[in-house]
Amino acid sequence: MDLALQFIGAIGILVPFALLQIGRLSQHSYAYLALNLAGSAVLTAVAYLDGQWGFLILQAVWTLVAAWGIARSLRSTSARRI
């Protein structure tokens, strides 16, 4: 199960990155940010459970940055509606 979660998390980060590189996604799109958030959150949990502290820090920061990007996008979308 641990290995399956690692693959799921990695795919959640690598697929949107590949789509960004070929011009199919924007780095500010919800899809890109949400997939990064989900993938990095899964890898953060796996790193925590395995006691991989360096990887935990990397993935926790990645998760926080993706969440911040989503929050920023939501705020700017809300501001445009007003």
Secondary structure as GFF3:
##gff-version 3
##sequence-region A 1 82
A	DSSP	alpha_helix	2	21	.	.	.	ID=ss1
A	DSSP	alpha_helix	30	50	.	.	.	ID=ss2
A	DSSP	alpha_helix	53	81	.	.	.	ID=ss3
###
